[in-house]
Amino acid sequence: MPVMDHPIHPSTQHGAEFRYGCNNRNQKPRGYFVLTRHYFPSGEYELRNEWIENTMSKGCRNVDYKSHPGCKDCPAPKDLEYINKMKELK
């Protein structure tokens, strides 16, 4: 479906000083608690807290972190194993 071309909205343009959020991101939590239903044979249930482990990546996964202007001087740890694997797939 054709789409009419239009100028980029000013709020979506980034200047030279733009940095990604990982530049000043706090350490991610190890996980969190969530209420889950635990059922009884009678069909009734009770709510219990259940721990959900944080399985998200903890390091930067930007393949172009060395040359990307948004990554300049970023102190975030890099997930080099993932980055190298992605470069091999190119």
C-alpha positions in Angstrom: 0.0 0.0 0.0 1.5 3.3 -1.0 2.2 5.8 1.8 2.5 9.6 1.3 6.0 10.9 2.1 6.2 13.5 4.8 8.9 15.3 6.8 10.4 13.8 9.9 8.7 15.1 13.1 11.1 17.3 15.1 10.6 15.3 18.3 11.9 12.1 16.6 15.1 13.7 15.4 18.3 13.3 17.4 21.2 15.7 17.7 24.9 15.0 18.1 24.5 15.0 21.9 22.0 12.1 21.8 22.9 9.0 23.8 21.1 5.8 24.3 19.5 5.0 27.6 22.0 2.3 28.4 24.6 5.1 29.0 23.1 5.9 32.4 20.9 2.9 33.1 20.9 1.5 36.6 21.7 -2.1 37.2 18.7 -4.3 36.3 17.0 -6.2 39.1 17.6 -10.0 39.4 13.9 -10.5 39.1 10.5 -9.6 40.5 7.5 -11.1 42.4 4.2 -11.6 40.7 0.9 -12.8 42.1 -0.2 -16.2 40.6 -3.2 -18.4 41.2 -2.7 -21.7 42.8 -5.7 -23.9 42.5 -7.1 -26.5 44.9 -8.9 -29.7 43.8 -12.2 -28.0 44.7 -11.7 -25.3 42.1 -10.9 -22.6 44.5 -7.6 -20.8 44.4 -5.4 -18.6 46.5 -3.0 -16.0 45.3 0.7 -16.5 46.1 3.8 -14.6 45.3 6.0 -16.2 42.8 9.6 -15.1 41.9 10.2 -14.5 38.2 13.9 -14.5 37.3 15.1 -11.7 35.0 16.4 -13.5 31.9 16.9 -10.4 29.8 20.4 -9.6 28.5 22.5 -7.6 31.0 25.1 -6.2 28.6 24.9 -4.0 25.5 24.0 -5.9 22.4 24.5 -3.2 19.8 26.6 -4.7 17.0 27.8 -1.3 15.9 28.6 0.1 19.4 32.1 1.1 18.4 31.0 3.4 15.6 27.5 4.4 16.5 27.2 8.0 17.7 24.5 7.1 20.3 27.1 4.7 22.0 29.9 7.2 22.3 31.7 6.9 25.6 29.1 4.4 26.9 30.3 2.7 30.1 27.7 -0.1 29.8 29.3 -3.6 29.7 29.2 -5.2 26.3 27.9 -8.7 25.5 30.8 -9.5 23.2 29.8 -13.2 22.9 26.4 -12.1 21.4 27.9 -9.3 19.3 30.5 -11.6 17.7 27.9 -14.3 17.0 25.7 -11.8 15.2 28.7 -10.5 13.2 29.4 -14.1 12.1 25.8 -14.4 10.8 26.1 -11.3 8.5 
